[in-house]
Amino acid sequence: MKKILAPIFISLFIFSACHSKDEAEYYFSEAERDTLLTNVITYVSENATYANIDTRFQKKFRAEYVSRLPLYHFVKLTKLENGECYFLLSRPVANLKELRRGVVGKFTLKEGSLQPENFEEVVNTPHYSEELVIERGTFLFRELMKKGNLNEYLSMAHYVEWPDKSLKYDKVKKTWVSTGAL
């Protein structure tokens, strides 16, 4: 009996230690995840003190973005064979500790580095509990991977806060900008 149970327990242990292909842990070590997440934070969070869109990646601001690491995490991240990465990020909402925002987007990595290129926030969810951000954000993440866009879901206000009639994502500036509409 012991000879039968030992391989089963070993198999269960190995299986439980594995990560799925929609987890950052599947692709990146802890140090690599921290570096990548810091780079993504530099795009999605407010600029560091005294930084602007053009200077936010300067080395002198890096420590401030690194200090934000505990507030952000990848809920989902998939890296395709063609190099495209799709992600769902959970981020803080201003000073509201009980609420979070989901960011669903995509990027590629600059060759030989963990620096995102072609970075795009596709949608941001409304402010929700972490549980709801994960549930609704995961749906949007999967649909983005399947369809390549989320156009048919943009009018679903319970899932998508941005883009909307007043905000759109500027792919050149890599930030949300006003559409001018009220």
Phi, psi and omega in degrees: 000319180297325181292333179277318184290323182303309179297327179295313180295320178296316178298317179297320179297313180297315180298319181289336180280343180283153178248152179279165184287000175250023177240138179302329181296337179291327187256331191228144173290172180300315179296318178295320178297317179298317179296312180298314180298320177298319178296320178291319177303322180300329176279316193267341181267174175296155181297149174299158178306127180074002176266160172224183184304323183280335186250358189300335179269004178294146185304325184295343180261352187303317183301324179293319177293320178299322181296342180272352182312315183297344183269349185236151170202150173283122172277315179223145172204126177233134178247115181278164180299331180280001177097349178289138175243132175247142184217156166234121182245139172257129184227161179286162176241106179041234181255020182266095187296332183273352181247150180227168174230140175264140176239121178249129182198193182207160178194169166243168179254137174300133186308130177076013181215178175251024179270117178296143171237163179050038184288137178211127167275117182277313176215156168239138178277164170295173178286126181215174170294160179304318182301315181287324175301316180295314182298306183286322178295322178296320176301311181295319177303311181294320179293321177298317179295320182289316191254344180083352176204171179236024185309318184288349182254356186297335180275357180276088187299338178279351179245325187234119173268317177231146359288157176214195183292341182254343181228140174221159180270126178269110185289339179279310180282342182061049178200164177280135181229156179289142175274347183090350179273148178247000000 
